[in-house]
Amino acid sequence: KEEKALSTPLSPPASSPSKKNAFAASTTATATASASDATANTTNNLTRSWLKVVYSWLLEFKSFLKYRRTYLTWYTKAQHFFEAEKPKDISVLRALASEGQNFPDKIPLRKKIGSELDRAEKWVAQVDLVLSGEETANVEIAKSLVDAGDRLSCSAESLNVLRSRLKAARSWIARVRKVNLDAAESSS
């Protein structure tokens, strides 16, 4: 029996594939493995891409939050500027206007700061012309300039100088009137 079993050609068992089927099976297995690898690579690539998108959104959001904090800080300073009982220096208004350039033009407080700064700058320019002597001014003009400066929401060194010169001019006028009255009384 043993000899007979050895002399019989070995045939593949019914359950094992032939060489042709084995190649097809290995090709299918390789293709399946390649497909699953491709799916895994695609999934990894999509995941990485999505992470990059989310990361860029987080950076934009972080930037937005920083912009928001900057805006709120500026807005609070601007509110305090206009609510202050004592007018602040014009340099503070200039700084607020400069900081506010980063924000939209439609913000009412930014418009208010811009218009107030324009008024103050024009007033300062006019007072500087009077103080330098380039433009002559009588007491009434000087008084109207001081009154206009008092109505501004900011103060400037020019206002103090003009006010002191107006006070000196009024004092001088009062002395001249007194001298003229005294001279008129003595001549009568």
C-alpha positions in Angstrom: 0.0 0.0 0.0 2.8 2.3 0.8 4.4 1.7 -2.5 1.2 2.3 -4.3 0.7 5.6 -2.6 4.2 6.7 -3.5 3.9 5.6 -7.1 0.6 7.5 -7.7 1.2 10.9 -9.0 0.4 13.6 -6.6 -2.5 15.5 -7.6 -3.5 18.7 -5.9 -6.2 18.4 -3.4 -9.6 19.6 -4.5 -9.5 22.5 -2.1 -6.1 23.9 -3.1 -6.0 26.2 -6.1 -4.1 25.3 -9.2 -1.1 27.5 -10.2 -3.2 29.6 -12.4 -5.8 30.1 -9.7 -3.0 30.7 -7.1 -1.6 33.5 -9.3 -5.0 35.0 -9.6 -5.6 34.7 -5.9 -2.3 36.3 -5.0 -2.9 39.1 -7.6 -6.4 39.6 -6.0 -4.9 39.6 -2.6 -2.2 42.0 -3.6 -4.8 44.2 -5.4 -7.0 44.1 -2.3 -4.0 45.0 -0.1 -3.0 47.7 -2.5 -6.6 49.0 -2.6 -6.8 49.0 1.2 -3.3 50.7 1.3 -4.5 53.3 -1.2 -7.7 53.8 0.9 -5.6 54.1 4.0 -3.3 56.6 2.2 -6.2 58.6 0.9 -7.8 58.6 4.3 -4.5 59.8 5.9 -4.1 62.4 3.2 -7.7 63.6 3.8 -7.1 63.6 7.5 -3.9 65.7 7.2 -5.6 68.1 4.8 -8.5 68.5 7.1 -6.2 69.1 10.0 -4.5 71.8 8.0 -7.8 73.4 7.2 -8.9 73.3 10.9 -5.5 74.6 12.0 -5.7 77.6 9.6 -9.2 78.3 10.9 -7.9 78.2 14.4 -5.2 80.6 13.5 -7.7 82.9 11.8 -10.0 82.7 14.9 -7.0 83.5 17.1 -6.2 86.5 15.0 -9.9 87.6 15.1 -9.9 87.3 18.9 -6.7 89.5 19.0 -8.4 92.0 16.7 -11.5 92.0 18.9 -9.4 92.6 22.1 -7.6 95.4 20.4 -10.9 96.9 19.2 -12.5 96.7 22.7 -9.4 98.3 24.3 -9.5 101.1 21.8 -13.2 101.6 22.2 -13.0 101.7 26.0 -10.2 104.3 25.8 -12.2 106.4 23.3 -15.3 106.2 25.5 -13.3 107.4 28.5 -11.8 110.2 26.4 -15.2 111.7 25.7 -16.7 111.0 29.1 -13.8 112.6 31.0 -14.8 115.7 33.0 -11.5 117.4 32.3 -10.5 117.6 28.7 -7.4 115.5 27.8 -4.5 116.6 25.8 -4.8 116.7 22.0 -2.0 114.1 21.7 -4.4 111.5 23.3 -7.0 112.3 20.6 -4.3 111.9 17.9 -3.2 108.6 19.3 -6.9 107.4 19.4 -7.3 108.4 15.8 -4.1 106.7 14.8 -5.1 103.4 16.6 -8.6 103.7 15.1 -7.4 103.6 11.6 -7.3 99.8 11.8 -11.0 99.6 12.3 -13.9 100.1 9.8 -14.9 103.7 8.9 -18.5 103.0 9.7 -18.0 102.9 13.5 -19.7 106.0 14.9 -17.1 106.6 17.6 -14.3 106.5 15.0 -16.2 109.1 13.0 -16.6 111.2 16.1 -12.9 111.0 16.9 -12.0 111.9 13.3 -14.3 115.0 13.2 -13.2 116.1 16.7 -9.5 115.8 15.7 -10.1 117.8 12.5 -11.8 120.6 14.5 -9.0 120.6 17.1 -6.3 120.6 14.4 -7.9 123.5 12.6 -8.3 125.4 15.8 -4.7 124.8 16.8 -3.5 125.9 13.4 -5.5 129.1 13.7 -4.3 129.8 17.2 -0.7 129.1 16.2 -1.0 131.7 13.4 -2.3 134.3 15.9 0.4 133.4 18.5 3.2 133.6 16.0 2.0 137.0 14.8 1.4 135.9 11.3 -2.3 136.8 11.8 -3.4 139.8 13.8 -6.2 139.4 16.3 -8.0 141.8 18.5 -9.3 141.0 22.0 -12.7 139.8 20.7 -11.1 137.4 18.2 -8.8 136.1 20.9 -11.8 135.7 23.3 -13.7 133.8 20.5 -10.7 131.5 19.9 -10.4 130.8 23.7 -14.2 130.1 23.8 -13.9 127.8 20.8 -10.9 126.0 22.5 -13.0 125.5 25.6 -15.7 123.8 23.6 -13.3 121.3 22.2 -13.2 117.9 23.8 -9.4 118.1 24.1 -7.0 120.6 25.4 -3.8 122.0 23.8 -0.9 124.0 25.1 -1.9 126.7 22.6 -5.1 127.2 24.6 -3.2 127.9 27.8 -0.8 130.3 26.0 -3.7 132.2 24.3 -5.6 132.4 27.5 -2.7 133.8 29.4 -2.0 136.3 26.6 -5.6 137.3 26.5 -5.6 137.9 30.3 -2.4 140.0 30.0 -4.0 142.0 27.1 -7.2 142.6 29.2 -5.0 143.7 32.1 -3.1 146.1 29.9 -6.3 147.5 28.5 -7.7 148.0 32.0 -4.5 149.9 33.0 -4.7 152.0 29.8 -8.3 152.9 30.6 -7.5 153.7 34.1 -4.6 156.0 33.0 -6.9 157.6 30.5 -9.6 158.1 33.1 -7.1 159.5 35.5 -5.7 161.8 32.9 -9.3 162.9 31.9 -10.2 163.6 35.5 -7.0 165.6 36.2 -7.5 167.7 33.1 -11.1 168.6 34.0 
